């Protein structure tokens, strides 16, 4: 597949790569991921100043007027640098859902703040019993006068410890697992009745378990159509999948490149291990998996604006390829590095953890194989 970035996209790519090379080393990742608060607000402001937070947002609201390709460019660079700041929850999910279904008041209030780095959002969609079923919701939102009252629990809400607002999926009608009866709300993170348990994830991010106990949300904070939000949720999740595929691609490139470099310097029996034909074959297979993943990531990115069926199939196909490739590339990188590949001091293991966790986001390989088959 021959794909060339536009001049503006190349400028964006070069800018973000240069910024991260100068300001976001592996040592920075370790310091940020192991310390408090678990992210760097100064990095977030740098991203905003460079236009990264507004890259896919409309110019009318302070963005650059880009789209999914610009998000792909940014996320691949973020994957190479192990960036922990909540770009996908805030820009891709939060900004995307407000663009697609938010009222004009929502857009005027939140999109400029997102682009300027003044707002962080988190996507509260997963629940303990839900597995990967987006319609399996026990969190309820009942209409009472001019407000909705939320009750229930959300799990593994990435970026919630430092979010200003939550994008919350809840059931407003129907029985559990019914596709109808879902709604989306914009909820103040500090609203009365919200309690959280914050924790670090295995790949260095921060997340929260969130409990809603009689949380009042103004009716104006409803995003999109009440009782019929599943298509919107599925669309936003597919856009997040495409972004995380690009992130995983960046991480896999680093795994493959660092393994090739290591094979040139590590000696066994007096010669570099890269001279051994068996390891050469493995590294060629790793390279092929990375290139196939690059093609699939581009494919799903370009199909996000297609029909619902085409978008869903592309998202699931890309997720399957990325999940399989990440395991293959990561396992071979660790094995070729030997015992060093298992150490916490080496960047390699952290990249492997990140791509492994990306496989579990929004459905793993098995889930998306079934989803792809069900789409016919």
Secondary structure, 3 states (H helix, E strand, C coil): CCCCCCHHHHHHHHHHHHHHHHHCCHHHHHHHHHCCCCCCHHHHHHHHHCCCCCCCCCHHHCCCCCCHHHHHHHHHHHHHHCCCCCHHHHHHHHHHHHHHHCCHHHHHHHHHHHHHCCCCEEEECCCCCCCCCCCCCCCEEEEECCEEEEEEEEEEEECHHHCCEEEEEEECCCCCCCCCCEEEEEEECCCCCEEEEEEECCCCCEEEEEEEEEEEEEHHHEECCCCECHHHHHHHHHHHHHHHHHHHHHHHHHHHHHHHHHHHHCEECCEEHHHCHHHHHHHHHHHHHHHHHHHHHHHHHHCCCCCHHHHHHHHHHHHHHHHHHHHHHHHHHHHHHHHHHHCCCCHHHHHHHHHHHHHHCCCCHHHHHHHHHHCC
